[in-house]
Amino acid sequence: MQKRFYLSATDKKIGGVCGGIAEYLNVDSLLVRIAFVVLVFGLGTGLWAYLLLWLLAPKSNAA
């Protein structure tokens, strides 16, 4: 079965993007959240990436 990225329904603070990435990559969601914070304040691209993923990614069916 092919692995797919979904917004997390269980591990979310705002939209489930970081939780979904963490589930997809099988890493701790705190590491993904730290990476997004670094991208937001370091390069300024993290916010746009988060918003695009939040709008375009499918939601998980798991509750």
Backbone bond lengths (Angstrom), bond angles and torsions (degrees), N, CA, C in turn:
res aa  C-N    CA-C-N  psi(-1)  N-CA   C-N-CA  omega(-1)  CA-C   N-CA-C  phi
1 M - - - 1.453 - - 1.525 108.80 -
2 Q 1.322 116.21 141.15 1.451 121.60 -178.89 1.523 110.54 -82.38
3 K 1.327 115.72 135.36 1.453 122.20 179.08 1.528 108.56 -81.22
4 R 1.350 117.48 134.34 1.460 121.71 -178.68 1.517 110.20 -127.42
5 F 1.321 115.46 154.25 1.462 121.95 177.39 1.521 109.88 -89.71
6 Y 1.320 115.56 129.63 1.462 122.83 175.63 1.518 109.06 -133.18
7 L 1.322 117.15 153.59 1.453 120.40 169.70 1.520 107.94 -66.08
8 S 1.303 116.86 137.33 1.457 120.60 -178.15 1.524 110.66 -74.89
9 A 1.313 115.80 135.41 1.459 120.70 177.15 1.528 110.57 -92.50
10 T 1.334 117.22 -17.46 1.460 120.66 -175.09 1.519 113.24 -110.84
11 D 1.324 118.10 -33.41 1.468 122.19 -176.69 1.520 108.75 -110.80
12 K 1.336 115.59 78.28 1.459 118.51 -178.81 1.517 110.33 -140.20
13 K 1.317 114.39 145.96 1.464 122.11 174.48 1.527 109.07 -108.40
14 I 1.331 116.20 -42.83 1.468 120.80 178.69 1.524 109.34 -118.75
15 G 1.324 117.02 -70.81 1.454 119.68 -174.92 1.516 114.71 -119.04
16 G 1.325 118.19 -7.42 1.455 120.65 -179.59 1.513 114.56 90.50
17 V 1.336 116.78 7.04 1.464 120.44 -177.97 1.522 110.74 -67.20
18 C 1.320 117.15 -52.57 1.469 120.59 -177.89 1.524 111.07 -64.33
19 G 1.319 117.46 -39.79 1.457 120.62 176.61 1.511 112.06 -63.40
20 G 1.316 116.76 -38.71 1.463 121.31 177.95 1.512 112.22 -67.03
21 I 1.329 116.60 -41.87 1.467 120.24 177.06 1.514 110.16 -64.14
22 A 1.324 116.78 -41.85 1.465 120.87 179.32 1.526 111.19 -62.93
23 E 1.317 117.58 -41.87 1.470 120.65 177.78 1.521 110.64 -64.94
24 Y 1.322 117.09 -40.66 1.461 121.69 -179.50 1.526 111.47 -65.23
25 L 1.331 116.48 -43.26 1.457 121.19 -178.27 1.531 113.39 -87.81
26 N 1.331 116.66 -7.34 1.462 123.03 -179.56 1.533 111.00 60.24
27 V 1.346 115.51 48.44 1.460 122.58 176.09 1.525 108.52 -128.28
28 D 1.316 116.01 170.43 1.459 121.38 178.39 1.532 109.67 -69.91
29 S 1.316 116.50 136.16 1.463 120.34 -177.35 1.532 112.03 -66.59
30 L 1.324 118.03 -24.52 1.457 120.49 177.12 1.530 110.73 -62.45
31 L 1.318 117.65 -37.89 1.469 121.00 177.86 1.525 111.30 -63.81
32 V 1.314 116.76 -39.61 1.470 120.95 179.11 1.521 109.87 -68.26
33 R 1.321 117.23 -40.91 1.469 120.68 178.89 1.532 110.82 -63.69
34 I 1.329 117.02 -41.26 1.464 120.69 177.18 1.527 110.30 -62.16
35 A 1.325 116.58 -41.52 1.471 120.32 178.78 1.529 110.79 -61.73
36 F 1.329 117.92 -40.37 1.462 120.51 178.46 1.521 111.41 -66.74
37 V 1.326 117.51 -38.50 1.464 120.20 177.88 1.525 110.00 -63.72
38 V 1.319 116.75 -42.26 1.465 120.63 177.44 1.526 110.52 -61.96
39 L 1.325 117.19 -41.89 1.462 120.51 178.55 1.523 112.13 -66.34
40 V 1.314 116.95 -35.90 1.469 120.13 179.74 1.526 110.27 -67.68
41 F 1.330 117.01 -50.22 1.459 119.93 -174.92 1.524 112.98 -87.02
42 G 1.318 118.13 -25.90 1.453 120.81 -178.51 1.513 113.04 -84.46
43 L 1.319 116.19 -54.79 1.463 120.68 -175.40 1.525 113.51 -107.93
44 G 1.322 116.38 -19.17 1.458 120.09 -179.19 1.516 114.43 81.82
45 T 1.329 117.95 4.77 1.461 120.84 -177.71 1.521 113.57 -96.58
46 G 1.302 117.31 -15.39 1.463 120.96 -175.67 1.517 114.07 -61.62
47 L 1.314 116.37 -39.79 1.465 120.08 -179.42 1.520 111.12 -63.93
48 W 1.332 116.71 -45.07 1.470 120.08 179.24 1.526 111.27 -65.34
49 A 1.319 116.76 -41.00 1.464 120.44 178.86 1.522 110.35 -63.11
50 Y 1.332 116.84 -44.04 1.463 121.17 179.34 1.529 110.54 -61.27
51 L 1.319 117.03 -47.92 1.465 120.62 -178.32 1.532 111.96 -63.07
52 L 1.321 117.00 -41.61 1.465 120.02 178.33 1.525 111.56 -63.96
53 L 1.323 116.37 -44.84 1.469 119.22 178.50 1.518 111.26 -64.20
54 W 1.322 117.15 -39.09 1.459 121.37 -179.75 1.528 110.56 -63.53
55 L 1.314 116.58 -38.95 1.463 120.24 -178.77 1.530 113.41 -78.89
56 L 1.330 117.56 -35.33 1.457 121.19 -170.90 1.528 115.52 -98.61
57 A 1.309 117.71 -24.26 1.463 120.25 -175.27 1.529 110.77 -77.64
58 P 1.337 116.33 144.01 1.461 119.11 177.06 1.525 111.18 -72.87
59 K 1.311 115.73 152.65 1.458 121.36 178.69 1.534 109.92 -84.54
60 S 1.314 114.91 147.55 1.456 121.07 178.68 1.522 109.83 -72.05
61 N 1.330 115.87 145.15 1.463 120.44 177.44 1.518 111.65 -84.71
62 A 1.332 117.07 -14.94 1.466 121.22 179.83 1.520 109.77 -73.58
63 A 1.315 115.16 139.07 1.473 118.93 -179.55 1.487 112.39 -105.07
